[in-house]
């Protein structure tokens, strides 16, 4: 059975999906037509019902819950892995206008819940945010993916680690992204997809070097050290299975209840 799959080009996704997309494991008869999209484009695609399975920001789950269901495997969820709010080093002017990697993203939702006083949040491609802040086009910006490892090279400094702020207020790991599957697919296909994805992640952990060429073919940063840090931060035990803590974290993020104030 052929499924339309949409994922990001970032190392955590390509690392996890490499084995199932390149014949390294048994896919139980599933084949995939794969598209690579920026996270905001992924969120938009699911909102329009385009893919059979897709990476999404956990923040959009309530809006797509009727059409898609969350896979137990494939999450980008953990501790110490949050988006970073950064600004130009030494700049102490009030932060009123920031760049975010899409209005549907978990990063944007976190800013809204943690820093409601920041009124203007402008969406732009995640890989362009650091340069835009460096040029002074915004008071600050929210960095995700590889950008969180290299911002100091652009003369930027950390304002807040949104993951740490989340953990302080909830005690839970931060659910950044997940993999969803179309509800209209048979239950047996959904379960098969979950098994195959978990098997692919297990293979990636056991044979980390085999995916490197594929990962580098799509990565924004090609430095091996940056790629290794990226994968280590976003692919972990929660990627294999959300578990009770992971599901509680997703529920907390998508709840309309305000976060506890410090």
LINHURA-V232057 format. One record per helix or strand of 2 or more residues. SS is the DSSP state (2 for helix, 1 for strand). FROM is the first residue (numbers start at 0). LEN is the number of residues. If there is no record, write none. Layout:
BEGIN
ss;from;len
SS;FROM;LEN
SS;FROM;LEN
END
This chain:
BEGIN
ss;from;len
1;1;6
2;10;11
1;30;6
2;38;9
1;52;5
2;57;7
1;67;3
1;75;3
1;83;5
1;96;4
2;105;9
1;119;4
2;125;9
1;139;4
2;146;8
1;155;6
2;161;9
1;173;9
2;186;20
2;207;11
2;223;11
2;236;4
2;242;12
END
